[in-house]
Amino acid sequence: MRDAALLIRNLRKSFRGTVAVDNLDLVVRQGECFGLLGPNGAGKTTTIEICEGLTEADSGTVEVLGLDWHRDGRELRQRLGIQLQETCLAGKLTVAETLRLFRSFYRQGPSVDQLIDLVQLGEKRFTRVEGLSGGQKQRLAIGCALAGDPELLFLDEPTTGLDPQARLQLWSLIGRFKEDGRTIVLTTHYMEEAERLCDRVAIMDRGKVIAAGSPRELIGSIGDGHVLEYSSSASPATLRVQVRDLHLAVPAILQDLDRQSDRLTGLRMRSTTLEDVFITLTGRSLRDE
């Protein structure tokens, strides 16, 4: 495809007899933020590591920016930005020294000062990496990934383990890169993150894509509306139902409980999310695994 930044066909990878990626097909268009979603063990990281040239596939093809890792590895390294799930940076180097090191790997890209401003680490310029918070280390890791002014940015679980404020700061940083018209591929199991950042998503489970589309399309596929979660004195376990009209559903639930001489003990209402899509398709929560 002429407008594809990433093209995956029949991708397969096993580890010691366990299939991690099972004949996967994906297309990521230029200029979009594309999310790979799913629980731990779904095959997200293995897929992205093959695309990054870090892991060899058993079979299938991967084209990145129209190039192939076996033939065009040197060129791809100049045009990609990669933030790993666990980025190990030298603890004794300062923020500025770390960014200067990574900037030296590329033919072109922002200056060290521009990178520091971009990831909002000006006050930490001379702080050693070992003295940074978790959120600051993640911002620095993304700064390193942006050192070559990449056309395509890979982010593997970029906000895992961060507090809400640090997560929002990283979302803002990713959003600015997206606004520049660059392509982003990210993996996450945070549905709110995918809904906020991604133009399209693919939900993975056990090495396969089980649904793909825009967040709105996927949520609409199981019925736009709301989710009611409630419990009763007779059934303390939380029950979950999808409804379109809250003003009709709540009275109906109360009437049904009344007919059974039961009473409501808990009620929570929320909008339908991508997590509900996953539950509908698999019968499991994203965090069951």
N, C-alpha and C positions, 0 to 999 in steps of 0.2 A: 504493500500500500504506500502510495507516494507521500501521504501526510502522516505516516506512522513514525513516532519517535521510538517505539518499542514494539516489536513483532515477535510473538512466541507461537510456535507450532509444534504440537505433539510432544511437549517437553515431559521427560520422565527421569526420575532420580530415586534410587533406593540406597539404603544404608543397612548392610548386614541383613538383607532379606526383607526389610521393612520399607514399603513404598512411601516416600515423602512427597513426591510430586507425580501425579498420575495422568499422563497424556494431556497436559495442560495447553490450552489455546487462549491467547490474550492479545489484544491490540490496545496500545496506548497512543493517543493522538498527540501531535505536537501542540504545545501550549496549554495542556490541561493538567490538572492535579488529579492523579489517579490513585485510588486507595485499594490495597489488598487487605481485606478484613478476615478475621477468623480467630478461633481460640489458639492457645499454645498447642503446637503439634499439627496445625492445619497444613503446613507446608509453605507458609508465607516467607519466612527467612531463607529457606533453601531456594525458593524461586528467585528471590531478589539477589542472593549471592551468586547464582548462575548468571543472572543478567549483568552483575557487576564484574564478572570474570574471575571471581574468587573460588568458585566451585565448578567442577566439570560435570556436565549432564551425561546421563547414560545414553540418551537418545533424544532426538528432536532438534529443532533449530531455534536460535535466538538472533535477531537482528536488532542492534542498538544504533539509532541514528543512521540506519541503512548500512551499518558496518558489521563485521564479524570479528569476534575476539581472536580467533586463530589467525586471521589474516591481517587484522587492523588494530591489534592490541595497543601499540604505541600511540596511535592517533586517538583511540577511544580514551585513553588515560588523560589526554589533554582536554577532552571535551566533556568529561563527566565529573560530577561532584558526588562523593559517597560519605554518608554518615552511618557507621555501623551501629548495631544494637548495643555493643559495648566498645566504646572507643578508648583505647589505652594510650594516654598522652604522657609524656615524660613529666613527672611530678616536680622536678627541680627547675624546669624552664618556666619563665614568666609567660604571661599571656602574649605580650608583644613578640618574644623570642619564638614561641610556638607558631604564631601566625607567619612570622618572617621565614621560618623553616619551611612551612607548607607552601608559602607563596613561591619559594625558590624552585619548586618542582615543576612549575608551569611556565609556558612561553609568555602568557599574558594573563592579566587579571587586575583586580583592585590593589591599591597600595595597602600596606599594613595599617596605616592610619584609617583608611576607608573601611577596612574589614572590622577594625575595632569599633568604629562608629556604627557600622551596620549591625553588629551583634550586641551593641550597647554595653561594652565592657571598658569604657574609658577610665572609670575609677579604679579598675583592676589591671590596668596596663602593666604595672610592674609587680603584680602579685604572682607568686608561683602557682602552678596548676594545682598542687596539693593543697593549697589554701582556699580554693574556690568551693562554693556550694555546688550541690548537684545540678541545679538549674543553670548556674554559670558555666559549669563544665559542658553541659549540653549545648549551650549557646556557642561556646568556644569550638566544640566539635563541628557545629554547623558552619562556623566561620572558616574552619579548615577546609570543609567541603566546598565552600564558595571561593576559595583562594584562586582558582583558575578560571573564574567567571564562566561556570559550566552552562551548557545548553540543556542538560538533563541532570536533575538532582535526585539521588536515591536517599531516602530517609527510612531507616529500619527501627520501628518503635521509638520515635524521637522523644516522646514525653513519658515513657514508662518510669514510674517511681518518683515523679516530680510532684510537688505540692501544687494546688490549684493556681496560685499566682505565677509560679515558674512556667506552668503549662500555658497559661494565657500569653506570657511573654514570648514563648516559642511559637505559638500560633500566629502572633502578630508578625514575627520575623518571617515565617513561612509564607504568610499572606502577602508580604511585600515582594518576595521573590516571585510569587505567582502573578502579581500585578504587572511584573515586567514582561509577561508573556512567555516565561520559561516553562519547561515541562518538569513536573514533580511526580515521582512514584514513591508512595509511602506505605508502610505496613503499620497496622495498629489493631488493637482490640478495644479501643475506646470509640464507641459509636458516635458520641457527641463530637469527637475530633473529626471523624469521617464526614459527618453531616455538615460540619462547619467549613472544612477545608476543601473537600473533594468535589470535582465536577462529576466524576463517575467512580463507581466502586465495583469490585468483584469480591463476593463473599466466598471464601474458601473453607472447605471442610474435608479432612482426610485426603489432602492432596489434589482435590478437584475443585473447580469453580461450580458452585451450585446456584448462583444467581449473579447477574451483572446488570448495571444500568446506573442512572443517576440516583442519588439518595431518594429524591421525590418519587421516581418511577418505582423503585423497589418497595418503598413504604406503601405506595398506591396499589401495588400488586396484591397486597393482603387486605386492602380496604382502608381508605383514608378515614381518619376519625380519632378515637380516643381509646385508651385502655383503662378499664376499671379493675382495681385489685381490692378485694374485700375478704373479710373473715367474719365468722359468726360464732355464737356460743356453742353450736352443735358441731361446727367444723372450723377449728382454730387455724388450720392450714390456709394459707392465702390462695384464693381463687382468682384467676385472671380471665377477663372476658374483653373482647374487642367490640366496641360499639360506635355507631355513627352519631346518634342523638342522645346526649347525656340527659336532657330533660325528660326523655322517655325511659331510658334505661334504669336510672336510679329508682324512680317510683316502682318500676316493674320488679326490681330486685327486692325492694322492701316489702312489696305485696307478696312475693313468693316466700320470703322468710316468714312473714306473718301467717301465711296459710300452713306453714310447717311448725307453728308455735316456736319459731326460732327468732333470734334478734341479732342485729348487726353489731359487731364489736370493733370493726376497723374498716376504713374506706379511704382509698387513695385514687385520684384521677390524674392522668397524664396523657400527653399526645403519643401517638404511635411512633416508634423509633426503629432504626435498623436492627436493634437487638431483638425486637418483636419479629422482624422478618426472619432472623436466624432461628429463633425458637419455633416459628411456624414451619420452617423448612426441615429442621432437624429434631425438634422435640427436646432440645437441650439449650441451656444458657451458654453464652460465650465463655463464661468463667467456670463451667462445670469441670473443665479439664485443667 
